[in-house]
């Protein structure tokens, strides 16, 4: 459960659950389902969520992109991998064909 703490947001003070995390212009954003049922997207810093920590080595490489996968994206990835699995022989061709679709 998170709370919107930025007074710049018209939803300041409202609580909700994180639906997704995504990146916009190299900044973390969250898609939030508010208790009242609305779904809003907000900059991460507008919430009471803790600041994401980056390993020290990543701080040196500012230009490197960081990718987070939502639970739904991970499920889709696992589903794709399972569909592509077949007994040895022809496996690589099936994976390539599936990814090209």
Sine and cosine of phi, psi and omega as CSV:
sin_phi,cos_phi,sin_psi,cos_psi,sin_omega,cos_omega
0.00,0.00,0.75,-0.66,0.03,-1.00
-0.85,-0.53,0.29,-0.96,0.06,-1.00
-0.83,-0.56,0.66,-0.75,0.07,-1.00
-0.99,0.12,0.87,-0.50,-0.13,-0.99
-0.94,-0.34,-0.21,0.98,-0.03,-1.00
-0.98,0.21,0.76,-0.65,0.05,-1.00
-0.96,0.26,-0.15,0.99,0.08,-1.00
-0.97,0.26,-0.26,0.96,-0.01,-1.00
-1.00,-0.06,0.68,-0.73,0.08,-1.00
-0.93,0.36,-0.17,0.99,-0.02,-1.00
-0.97,-0.23,0.29,0.96,-0.02,-1.00
-0.80,0.60,0.73,-0.69,0.02,-1.00
1.00,-0.03,-0.23,0.97,-0.01,-1.00
-0.99,0.12,0.45,-0.89,-0.02,-1.00
-0.93,-0.37,0.40,-0.92,0.04,-1.00
-0.15,-0.99,-0.12,-0.99,0.00,-1.00
-0.90,-0.43,0.55,-0.83,0.04,-1.00
-0.96,0.30,0.82,-0.57,0.07,-1.00
-1.00,-0.10,-0.65,0.76,0.01,-1.00
-0.45,-0.89,0.38,-0.92,0.14,-0.99
-0.86,-0.52,0.71,-0.70,0.00,-1.00
-0.55,-0.84,0.17,-0.99,-0.03,-1.00
-0.92,-0.39,0.71,-0.71,0.06,-1.00
-0.71,-0.70,0.86,-0.52,-0.02,-1.00
0.76,0.65,0.76,0.65,0.07,-1.00
0.89,0.46,0.38,0.93,0.05,-1.00
-0.79,-0.61,0.61,-0.80,0.01,-1.00
-0.96,0.27,0.70,-0.72,0.08,-1.00
-0.79,-0.62,0.37,-0.93,0.05,-1.00
-0.80,-0.60,0.62,-0.79,0.15,-0.99
-0.99,-0.15,0.85,-0.52,-0.14,-0.99
-0.88,-0.48,0.73,-0.69,0.15,-0.99
-0.99,-0.13,0.94,-0.33,-0.02,-1.00
-0.95,0.30,0.36,-0.93,0.02,-1.00
-0.84,0.54,-0.52,0.85,-0.03,-1.00
-0.98,0.22,-0.10,1.00,0.05,-1.00
0.96,-0.26,-0.27,0.96,0.03,-1.00
-0.93,0.38,0.49,-0.87,0.11,-0.99
-0.89,-0.46,0.83,-0.56,-0.03,-1.00
-0.75,-0.66,0.49,-0.87,0.11,-0.99
-0.95,-0.31,0.68,-0.73,-0.09,-1.00
-0.64,-0.77,0.47,-0.88,0.16,-0.99
-0.89,0.46,0.61,-0.80,-0.02,-1.00
-0.78,0.63,-0.67,0.75,-0.06,-1.00
-0.92,0.40,-0.21,0.98,0.04,-1.00
-0.99,0.10,-0.01,1.00,-0.04,-1.00
-0.92,-0.40,0.10,-1.00,0.06,-1.00
-1.00,-0.05,0.26,0.97,0.06,-1.00
-0.92,0.38,0.57,-0.82,0.01,-1.00
-0.91,0.41,0.50,-0.86,0.04,-1.00
-0.89,0.46,0.75,-0.67,0.04,-1.00
-0.92,0.40,0.71,-0.71,0.01,-1.00
-1.00,-0.01,0.63,-0.78,0.05,-1.00
-0.91,-0.41,0.64,-0.77,0.07,-1.00
-0.85,0.52,0.47,-0.88,-0.05,-1.00
-0.82,0.57,-0.63,0.78,-0.03,-1.00
-0.91,0.42,-0.51,0.86,0.02,-1.00
-0.96,0.30,-0.46,0.89,0.02,-1.00
-0.91,0.42,-0.48,0.88,0.02,-1.00
-0.95,0.31,-0.61,0.79,-0.05,-1.00
-0.98,-0.18,0.96,0.28,-0.05,-1.00
-0.88,0.48,-0.46,0.89,-0.07,-1.00
-0.98,0.18,-0.15,0.99,-0.04,-1.00
-0.97,0.24,0.70,-0.71,0.01,-1.00
-1.00,0.07,0.61,-0.80,0.04,-1.00
-0.94,-0.35,0.73,-0.68,-0.01,-1.00
-0.88,-0.47,0.78,-0.62,0.11,-0.99
-0.93,-0.38,0.67,-0.75,0.06,-1.00
-0.96,-0.28,0.74,-0.67,0.05,-1.00
-0.96,0.29,0.28,-0.96,0.06,-1.00
-0.83,0.56,-0.62,0.79,0.01,-1.00
-0.92,0.39,-0.64,0.77,0.03,-1.00
-0.91,0.41,-0.63,0.78,0.05,-1.00
-0.90,0.44,-0.65,0.76,0.04,-1.00
-0.88,0.48,-0.68,0.73,0.04,-1.00
-0.89,0.46,-0.65,0.76,0.02,-1.00
-0.90,0.45,-0.71,0.71,0.02,-1.00
-0.89,0.45,-0.67,0.74,0.03,-1.00
-0.86,0.50,-0.69,0.73,0.01,-1.00
-0.88,0.47,-0.71,0.70,-0.01,-1.00
-0.90,0.44,-0.68,0.73,0.01,-1.00
-0.89,0.45,-0.63,0.77,0.00,-1.00
-0.92,0.39,-0.51,0.86,-0.03,-1.00
-0.99,0.15,-0.29,0.96,-0.04,-1.00
-0.95,0.31,0.76,-0.65,0.09,-1.00
-0.55,-0.83,0.22,-0.98,0.06,-1.00
-0.83,0.55,0.40,-0.92,-0.04,-1.00
-0.79,0.62,0.57,-0.82,-0.01,-1.00
0.98,-0.21,0.93,-0.38,0.02,-1.00
0.99,0.15,-0.01,1.00,-0.07,-1.00
-0.89,0.45,-0.72,0.69,-0.03,-1.00
-0.87,0.49,-0.63,0.78,0.01,-1.00
-0.90,0.43,-0.65,0.76,0.02,-1.00
-0.91,0.41,-0.62,0.78,0.02,-1.00
-0.90,0.43,-0.72,0.70,-0.01,-1.00
-0.89,0.46,-0.70,0.71,0.00,-1.00
-0.87,0.49,-0.68,0.73,-0.03,-1.00
-0.91,0.41,-0.64,0.76,-0.02,-1.00
-0.95,0.32,-0.43,0.90,0.01,-1.00
-0.98,0.21,-0.28,0.96,-0.03,-1.00
-0.95,0.33,0.00,0.00,0.00,0.00
